[in-house]
Amino acid sequence: MKYVRLAAVSVAILPWLLSGAEGCSCAQGGTVCGDYASAAAVFVGVVSDITRGSIRRDETSKEDLFFGKIVHFSVEQAYKGVESPEISVETGNGGGDCGYPFESGKRYLVYAYGIPKGKLGTGICSRTKPLSQASEDLDYIRGLPESASKSRVSGTLIRHTDDRDANGFRKTKPMSETKIVIIGDGHQFEAFTNEQGVYVVTGLPAGKYRVKPVLSSNLRLERWDNRDSDEIVVPPGGCVAADLTVETNGRITGTIFDSSGNPAVGIQVDLVPVQFVGTTPSAEVVESKNEKTDKEGRYQFTGVSPGRYYLGVNLRYPPTANLPYPGIYYSGTQEREKATIVELREGEKLSGYDLFLSPPISLRTIEGVFLWSNGLPVKEGFIYFEDSAEATHTNRVYSSGRVDDQGRFSIKAFDGLECWVHANTRSSTGARMESIEIEPVKIVVNASTPRLKLIAPLPGDRSGKK
């Protein structure tokens, strides 16, 4: 059998084995067929004990330390690679190392993979899960070897809820008793999701298909391109995973006009949940939406959850040369406290939320030259107008540009802007490449701003100045 979207689960085991791993990044979810085939051991077990801390696998080596947990199981059902009623599996501590959050006394379906020293390991990137959520896997495993001989399309249908986790992100829940239609190459197959949101269709001929959930009008499939189905390709005898996520089908539409009353084209419109403003930055970024206006100045937000929102332009970021307008809230104020909050019920379609922009902020062109301290031009340099003299990635960049082969640059910036000019370049010494920066220069952008002359220190010299 061929496996589509086979996850590189063995790679997911590595983070807690490697020194200095700081985050967990899982490959795209795999199929039960592929993951079962690649696992060294698959079993149902109850967690009998968990050993935590730094564990030395090899007492003769000072380097062979394992930072995480050893989870001990009483095996209830062995499906693959298990010959003992007791088995131990290593995993990380969680919090970024891909470790699975096992709990004592709980039952799990475990997919374990071979790791160094003949041990077994697992993590959150595998199909390991509580037994109560393993219906699809158990259906396939218990049907072996016959289930492995048929082509198979399966997945889970979930939807976002209005409930939030501790970080403010929306929780999800499975959608049961929902029809899934798979259409393609003159064939149509149907299935209904079970209580865990799982659907399975077997025996499909090879070919291209569309997988579509049948939804009520207040719901829609969550896709970046707004399509109502996912596309898959089933190879001969293949095993394909097609997980689907549903969101509420709320919509907000309107038109943006410039200060003269003409449709404003290509304007980015922001929709920001009121509850996240000034609270959790990461959640505000994830939950906020933005759309650009079309050639008629119209915008449309789709898939909007019920809630209360700020609507406007430049609400989350400062004006830029491409969007040189002061921040403005619906309906026509620059002050958040005076903004009209847009309230949306589930699946509601709101229209006519038009907005007039303020006149654009005037731009001025600042010119200058970037030279080495010996007077020669810097041929590969970058110039940034930022809000701080500190060179950090958190700085707000107002404008930026690069030099030509004579070291010259020309950058547009807002009239009256007070900012710090940063510039950097690179220099190679033999096989070594060195990054070189100037001391930041503070300027005010106005009619009197002089032509800038920025000096980069030669390697070994750190006296760069204006």
C-alpha positions in Angstrom: 0.0 0.0 0.0 1.2 3.5 -0.8 1.0 6.2 1.9 0.2 9.8 1.3 1.2 12.6 3.7 3.4 10.1 5.7 4.7 12.1 8.7 8.4 12.0 9.4 7.6 10.8 12.9 11.1 9.6 13.7 12.3 13.2 13.2 9.7 14.3 15.8 11.3 12.1 18.4 14.7 13.9 18.1 14.1 17.3 19.9 14.4 15.9 23.4 17.4 13.7 22.4 19.4 16.6 21.0 21.1 19.1 23.3 19.8 22.6 23.0 16.5 21.9 21.2 14.2 24.8 22.0 11.0 24.2 20.0 8.8 21.5 18.5 7.9 21.6 14.8 5.8 18.6 13.6 5.7 17.4 10.0 2.2 17.5 8.4 -0.1 15.0 10.0 0.3 11.4 8.6 -2.1 8.6 7.9 -2.9 5.7 10.2 -1.7 3.4 7.4 1.7 5.0 7.0 2.3 5.6 10.7 1.4 2.0 11.6 3.8 0.8 9.0 6.7 3.0 10.2 6.2 2.5 13.9 8.5 0.0 15.8 5.7 -0.7 18.3 2.0 -0.1 18.5 0.0 -1.0 21.6 -2.8 -0.1 24.0 -1.6 0.5 27.5 -2.3 2.0 30.9 0.4 4.4 32.3 1.6 2.7 35.5 4.4 5.1 36.4 6.4 8.1 35.1 10.1 8.7 35.8 11.1 12.3 35.3 14.5 14.1 35.2 17.9 13.6 33.7 18.5 9.9 32.9 21.8 8.4 31.8 21.2 5.7 29.3 24.8 4.6 29.3 26.5 4.7 32.7 29.9 4.5 31.0 29.3 7.8 29.1 29.2 11.3 30.6 27.6 12.6 27.5 24.7 10.2 27.0 22.0 12.1 29.1 18.3 12.0 28.4 16.3 15.0 29.6 12.7 14.0 29.8 10.4 11.2 31.0 10.4 7.5 30.9 6.7 6.3 30.8 6.0 2.8 32.1 3.0 1.0 30.6 1.0 -2.1 31.5 0.1 -3.4 28.0 -3.5 -4.3 27.5 -3.3 -5.0 23.8 -0.2 -5.5 21.7 -0.6 -4.9 17.9 3.0 -4.6 16.8 6.5 -5.0 18.2 5.6 -5.7 21.8 6.2 -9.1 23.5 6.1 -8.2 27.2 3.1 -7.2 29.4 5.2 -4.2 30.6 7.0 -1.7 28.4 8.7 1.6 28.8 8.7 4.5 26.3 10.7 7.7 26.5 9.3 11.1 25.7 10.1 14.8 26.4 9.0 17.0 29.2 6.7 19.0 26.9 6.8 22.8 26.6 8.6 22.8 23.2 10.5 19.5 23.1 7.7 17.5 21.5 7.1 15.4 24.6 3.7 13.7 25.0 1.7 14.7 28.1 1.0 11.3 29.5 -0.9 11.0 32.7 -0.7 8.2 35.2 -3.6 5.8 35.2 -4.8 6.9 31.7 -5.2 4.5 28.7 -3.5 5.3 25.4 -3.0 4.0 22.0 0.8 4.4 21.6 2.9 4.6 18.4 6.5 4.1 19.5 9.6 4.5 17.3 13.1 3.2 17.6 15.7 5.6 19.2 19.4 5.1 20.2 20.4 2.4 22.6 17.6 0.2 21.5 15.0 2.2 23.3 11.5 3.3 22.2 10.3 6.9 22.0 7.2 8.9 21.1 5.9 12.4 21.1 3.1 14.8 20.2 4.0 14.6 16.5 3.1 10.9 16.4 -0.4 9.4 16.3 -0.2 8.5 20.0 -3.5 9.5 21.6 -5.9 8.7 24.4 -7.7 5.5 23.7 -11.1 7.3 23.8 -10.0 9.3 20.7 -8.5 6.3 18.7 -11.6 5.0 16.9 -10.2 5.5 13.4 -6.8 3.9 14.3 -8.4 0.9 16.0 -10.8 0.4 13.1 -7.8 0.2 10.7 -5.5 -1.9 13.0 -8.2 -4.4 13.9 -9.0 -4.9 10.3 -5.5 -5.8 9.3 -4.3 -7.3 7.0 -7.5 -6.8 4.9 -7.7 -3.0 5.7 -4.1 -2.5 4.3 -5.1 -4.0 0.9 -7.7 -1.3 0.1 -7.3 2.3 -0.9 -8.4 4.6 2.0 -9.4 8.2 2.5 -9.9 9.2 6.1 -9.8 12.3 8.3 -11.3 14.2 11.2 -13.8 17.1 10.9 -13.5 19.7 13.6 -14.8 23.2 14.1 -13.7 26.2 16.0 -15.7 27.1 19.1 -16.2 30.4 21.0 -14.4 29.0 24.0 -10.7 30.0 24.6 -7.7 28.2 26.1 -5.4 29.7 28.7 -3.6 31.7 25.9 -6.8 33.1 24.5 -6.9 30.9 21.4 -10.1 29.4 20.2 -10.7 25.8 21.1 -11.9 23.2 18.7 -14.4 20.3 18.9 -15.2 17.3 16.7 -18.3 17.5 14.4 -20.3 14.3 14.5 -23.0 13.0 12.2 -21.9 15.3 9.4 -21.9 14.1 5.8 -18.6 14.0 3.9 -18.9 13.8 0.1 -15.9 12.7 -2.0 -16.3 13.5 -5.7 -14.0 12.9 -8.7 -13.4 11.1 -12.0 -17.1 10.2 -12.3 -17.3 8.7 -8.8 -19.0 9.9 -5.7 -18.6 8.5 -2.2 -20.3 9.5 1.0 -19.6 8.9 4.7 -20.8 10.3 8.0 -18.5 11.4 10.8 -18.6 9.5 14.1 -18.8 11.0 17.6 -15.0 11.8 17.3 -15.5 13.6 14.0 -13.8 10.8 12.1 -14.8 9.6 8.7 -13.5 6.8 6.5 -14.0 5.8 2.9 -12.3 2.7 1.4 -12.1 1.1 -2.0 -11.7 4.3 -4.1 -10.3 4.0 -7.6 -7.1 5.9 -8.2 -7.6 9.5 -9.2 -8.2 13.1 -8.2 -11.0 13.9 -5.8 -12.6 16.8 -3.9 -13.5 16.2 -0.2 -16.4 18.4 0.9 -18.3 18.5 4.2 -22.1 19.2 3.8 -22.6 22.2 6.1 -25.4 24.6 7.1 -25.3 28.1 5.8 -23.8 29.6 9.0 -20.7 27.4 8.6 -17.9 27.1 6.1 -14.7 25.2 5.4 -11.7 27.0 6.8 -9.5 27.6 3.7 -7.2 30.5 2.7 -8.8 30.5 -0.8 -12.4 30.3 0.4 -13.1 27.1 -1.5 -15.7 24.7 -0.1 -13.6 21.5 -0.5 -10.1 20.1 -0.3 -8.4 18.4 -3.2 -6.6 15.1 -2.9 -5.0 12.5 -5.1 -5.5 8.9 -4.4 -2.8 6.6 -5.9 -3.5 3.0 -6.7 -4.1 1.3 -3.3 -3.1 4.5 -1.6 -3.9 5.8 1.9 -4.7 9.5 2.1 -5.5 11.7 5.1 -7.8 14.7 4.6 -8.5 16.5 7.9 -11.1 19.3 7.6 -11.6 22.4 9.8 -14.9 24.3 9.9 -15.5 27.9 11.1 -18.5 30.1 11.4 -19.5 31.8 8.2 -19.8 35.4 9.5 -19.1 38.1 7.0 -18.5 41.9 7.1 -18.3 43.9 3.9 -17.9 47.6 3.0 -16.1 50.2 0.9 -13.1 52.3 1.7 -13.0 55.9 0.2 -10.2 58.4 0.1 -10.6 61.9 1.6 -11.9 63.1 -1.8 -14.7 60.4 -1.8 -13.1 58.2 -4.5 -12.8 54.4 -4.0 -9.5 53.6 -2.4 -7.8 50.7 -4.1 -5.4 48.3 -2.5 -6.0 49.5 1.1 -5.4 47.0 3.9 -8.4 46.9 6.2 -8.0 45.6 9.8 -10.5 43.6 11.9 -9.3 43.3 15.5 -11.2 41.4 18.3 -11.9 43.9 21.1 -11.0 41.4 23.8 -7.5 40.9 22.6 -6.4 44.6 22.2 -3.5 45.3 24.5 -3.7 41.8 26.2 -2.1 38.8 24.5 0.0 39.9 21.5 0.3 36.4 20.0 -3.5 35.9 20.2 -4.2 39.3 18.8 -2.0 38.5 15.8 -3.7 35.1 15.2 -7.3 36.2 15.8 -7.1 39.5 13.9 -7.8 39.6 10.2 -6.9 41.9 7.3 -8.2 42.2 3.7 -7.3 44.5 0.8 -9.8 46.5 -1.1 -10.4 45.7 -4.8 -10.5 48.1 -7.7 -13.8 49.4 -6.5 -12.6 50.0 -3.0 -14.6 47.1 -1.7 -13.4 44.7 1.0 -14.9 41.5 2.4 -14.1 39.6 5.6 -15.3 36.0 5.6 -15.2 33.2 8.2 -15.6 35.8 11.0 -16.4 34.3 14.4 -19.2 35.9 16.5 -17.9 38.7 18.7 -17.1 42.4 19.0 -14.5 43.9 16.7 -12.7 47.1 15.9 -12.7 47.8 12.1 -10.4 50.3 10.4 -7.2 51.1 8.7 -3.7 51.0 10.3 -5.1 49.8 13.6 -2.3 47.4 14.5 0.7 48.9 12.7 2.0 52.4 12.0 1.6 54.1 8.6 4.0 53.2 5.9 5.0 54.7 2.6 2.7 52.2 0.9 -0.2 53.0 3.4 0.5 56.6 4.4 -2.7 57.2 6.4 -3.2 57.9 10.1 -4.9 55.0 11.9 -8.7 55.4 11.6 -11.5 53.4 13.3 -15.0 52.8 12.1 -16.9 55.1 12.0 -14.4 57.9 11.3 -12.4 58.5 14.5 -8.7 58.2 15.2 -9.4 57.5 18.9 -10.1 53.9 19.9 -12.3 55.0 22.8 -14.6 56.8 20.4 -14.7 53.9 17.8 -18.0 52.2 16.9 -17.6 48.5 17.8 -18.9 46.1 15.2 -20.9 43.3 16.8 -21.4 40.0 14.8 -23.7 37.1 15.7 -22.8 33.6 14.5 -23.1 33.3 10.7 -24.4 36.8 10.4 -23.7 38.8 7.2 -23.1 42.5 7.8 -22.7 45.0 4.9 -22.4 48.7 4.4 -19.5 49.2 6.8 -17.9 52.1 4.7 -15.0 54.2 5.9 -13.4 57.5 4.7 -9.7 57.8 5.0 -8.0 60.9 6.4 -5.7 62.7 3.9 -2.4 60.9 3.5 0.6 62.0 5.6 3.1 63.9 3.5 6.2 62.1 2.4 9.6 63.5 1.9 12.6 61.9 0.1 15.8 61.7 2.2 18.9 61.2 0.2 22.4 60.3 1.2 25.5 58.2 0.7 27.0 55.3 2.5 30.8 55.2 2.5 33.6 53.2 4.1 35.9 55.2 6.4 38.5 55.3 3.7 36.1 57.2 1.4 35.2 54.3 -0.9 31.4 53.7 -1.5 29.7 50.8 0.2 28.3 48.8 -2.7 26.0 46.4 -0.7 24.4 48.2 2.2 21.0 48.6 3.8 19.5 51.7 5.4 16.7 51.7 8.0 14.7 54.5 9.6 13.7 53.0 13.0 12.1 54.1 16.3 15.1 53.3 18.5 18.9 53.6 18.6 19.1 50.0 19.9 19.7 47.5 17.1 17.0 44.9 17.9 14.5 42.9 15.9 11.7 44.5 17.9 12.3 48.0 16.5 9.6 49.6 14.5 10.9 50.2 10.9 9.3 53.2 9.3 11.2 53.1 6.0 14.1 51.3 4.5 16.2 51.0 1.3 19.4 49.8 -0.1 22.4 51.6 -1.7 23.4 51.5 -5.4 26.9 50.7 -6.6 28.0 54.2 -5.7 26.7 53.9 -2.1 23.9 56.3 -2.8 20.4 55.9 -1.4 17.0 57.6 -1.6 14.3 56.8 1.0 10.8 58.1 1.5 9.7 59.0 5.0 6.9 60.9 6.7 7.2 64.6 7.1 7.9 65.4 10.7 9.1 61.9 11.6 11.7 61.7 14.3 13.7 58.5 13.9 17.1 56.8 14.1 19.0 56.0 11.0 20.6 52.5 11.0 22.9 51.2 8.3 24.7 47.9 7.8 26.8 46.1 5.4 29.1 43.0 5.2 32.8 42.5 4.7 34.7 39.3 4.1 38.2 38.6 5.4 39.4 35.3 3.9 36.6 32.8 4.4 35.0 34.8 7.2 32.0 37.1 6.6 31.6 40.0 9.1 28.5 42.1 9.6 29.3 45.8 10.0 27.0 48.5 11.4 27.3 52.2 11.9 26.5 54.1 15.1 22.8 55.1 14.7 22.1 58.7 13.7 19.0 60.6 14.9 17.2 62.8 12.4 13.9 64.7 12.0 12.4 64.4 8.6 11.5 67.9 7.3 12.5 70.4 4.6 15.7 71.2 6.4 17.0 67.6 6.7 20.5 67.6 5.1 21.8 65.0 2.7 23.1 62.2 4.9 26.6 60.9 4.9 27.0 57.6 6.7 30.4 56.1 7.4 31.0 52.4 7.9 34.1 51.4 9.9 36.6 49.2 8.1 37.0 45.7 9.7 38.8 46.1 13.0 37.6 49.8 13.3 34.4 50.7 15.2 34.3 54.4 14.7 31.4 54.6 12.2 29.7 58.0 12.4 27.6 60.5 10.4 
